[in-house]
């Protein structure tokens, strides 16, 4: 992998702040489409879907960092926290799009929707699993929690899996894209299973 060494050299010079800024581009794109009136015939659904997909990209990106280092020697560890927090940020926006734009803050309607579309509960479970990870992603929590920090952060694996199942179940017929996402997640999760000595 001759390209990896110069790439790692370039990445070392890239400030983490640049990753946060770049991570806001998908949101800027959605805002741009809304302002231009190009968000489609059902803007609420389109915004909801785009935010869900963006969250998924960042979640998968975060999961891919360790295997990418192991397999190709690509060192993106410095950006893992930023990518994880961006994933959570898009997830919060995805959830807000449902609560505010779709359900228009009508809680009874939201409760009925959860009964009508139980796959939403999988999404909410995934969100609740990721919440403690986002809250403990700061240096103070890492120091305070010590070994338990790793235990808490292990929740990312079931959370991402539930997130993808939620994505697949909201389709009437699972598309090739949906199966591809599932396959990618299963491979990434399998790579994290500790090898027996
Ligand atoms: C890790 C957690 C989650 C992930 C990865 C995720 C991802 C996704 C994706 C990728 C889509 C479809 C996008 C598309 O088809 O282009 C979607 C749809 C949706 N998600 Fe999530 N989501 C998560 C959590 C949630 C939560 C907490 C809620 C709130 C209840 C939620 C509500 C919805 C809704 C309402 C839809 C649209 C369903 C429809 O059109 O019938 N999601 N989600």
Boltz pocket constraint, residues with backbone or C-beta under 6 A from the ligand:
constraints:
  - pocket:
      binder: B
      contacts: [[A, 45], [A, 48], [A, 49], [A, 50], [A, 52], [A, 53], [A, 55], [A, 56], [A, 59], [A, 91], [A, 94], [A, 95], [A, 98], [A, 102], [A, 120], [A, 122], [A, 123], [A, 124], [A, 125], [A, 126], [A, 127], [A, 159], [A, 160], [A, 162], [A, 163], [A, 164], [A, 166], [A, 167], [A, 170]]
      max_distance: 6.0
